[in-house]
Amino acid sequence: MHLFEPVPKFLVSKETLVSTVMFTAIFSIVFLLACLPTSDNVWLTIEPGLALLFTASFFLICLLVIIFSSFLMIRFGKYMVKTLFHYVLWCVVEILVICSLYSFFTLEADAAGLINLEDGKGFGALMMESLVYVTISIGVPYCICGLYFAIDEKNDTIIRLMNYGEVVSDVNVAPLEQKRITLFDNNGVMKLSVNLSNLYYIESDDNYIKVWYEDSGGDLKQYMLRCRLKTVEESFSEENELVRCHRKYMVNMTKVKILRKEKEGYCLQLELDSVDQIPVSKTYEERVLALFNSR
C-alpha cells in the first residue's frame, strides 16, 4: 500500500479507534511491567510509593492524550487524515507528545529534588531516552490493530462476495451498464440489490434501515434490513448521487425535484409527491447544495 493512497476507512472508524485505544492501554501496561526488572529508569530511584504514584499519573495522562487524539480523528479525521501518510504522521505526533510529557515530568521531579538527573541531561536527552519505550508501547499495538482490522475487512469482503443468499432485487437480470447499489446486513449477507436509477432514499430506523425504491412495475417499495446508516454512508462515500443529508436519511440526488429553503433549514422534495419532504441538516448542507447545483 502506497503512503499517499487514501487512508482505509476502517482504519479511522470509531469502532477501530476505540478498540485500538483499549488494546494499546493493556499492551503498554504489560510491556512496562515486563521491562521493569531490567530498567534503570531514574524514576525507580524515588520512594516506591511515590514512584508508583508518578507512574500511574503519567500513564493516565498519556491515556487521556491518546483518547483525545482518537476523538479528534473521529470528529475531524475526514478533513485532516486523508491519506495513509497523514495517519502515520498523526501517530508519530502522538508519540512525540508523550515523549515530551515524560521529559517534562522528569525535569519537574528533578527540580523538586525527588530525583537526581545526571549533569547536563536536558529535555532533548530525555526525549531520546523515552523514544524507544514510547514507540514500542504505542507503535506496536497500533500496528497489530491495523493488521487485525485489515485482515478482518478482507475477510468481510470475501464473505459478502460469497454469500448471495436471500437477495431481494428490483429486476431479474441487471444490465451491466446500469449502476447498482448492493446492501448487506450486519452479518455481511447480501440482502438487497437495486439499480441506482430506481432508488429514492434510505431511512434510518434505530439499528435498521428502510430502503425506498421503485420496483420493475413502477411501484414504490420499502425493504428493511438490519444495518446502520453510517455503514451505508461509508460504503458509498465515493458515490456522488447517493449522499447523506441528515442523521436519518441518505437520498439519491438524481431523484430530487426541488431544493427548498425553509425556516428550519433546507429540505428536499423528491419526484414522487407521495414522499414527504426530506430535511437537510447543517452538517451535510454544503455538500447537498453543491451536488444539487452541479446537476
Order of alpha helices (4+ residues) and beta strands (2+ residues): alpha-alpha-alpha-alpha-alpha-beta-beta-beta-beta-beta-beta-alpha-beta-beta-beta-beta-beta-alpha
